[in-house]
Amino acid sequence: MSEKKPAHGTTQRYVMPTTAGARRTLRLTNGTVAWLTAHGVSLAGSRILAVRGRTSGAWRTTPVNPLVVDGRRYLLAPRGHTQWVRNLRVVGSGELRLGRRAEAFTATEVPDQDKLPVMREYLRRWAWEVGQFFDDLDKDSSDEQLLAAAPGFPVFEIEPAASAAPARPVSGTAA
């Protein structure tokens, strides 16, 4: 796994597979979860996140684990500042898909100092699946450790889109 440095010189954490075997494993795992979720089988609450590309405008999809903390819904990026994070920052909205149903939402990025409860709950619930992306952090890490790591883990609060009707069928897409 590695980190990428953006052109402006600051390091933004972006964990990506660096070996052919790790890339194959990621493609197989994400592909399997995406296929099941696209066909209506949610694994531990998984959804397909669909966000318009920031330059192309085309739908981009990836499996995610939405999380509810204190009655609010969140998306956390365990691999850091990924393409879906960059797209969501620019577009500000997307869809969560399960099978043929799509729920439109708007997203607001959460400031680093407010991420603690979301990070801790995410680690409690999904460490078995994504713990490898959190280095030495776990649900019992100190507040100081989580705060220090917070900039590397983008978090978005998501809310149903104001103009959107309840979840709609996805027409002709498998995700």
Disulfide bonds with the S-S distance in Angstrom:
none
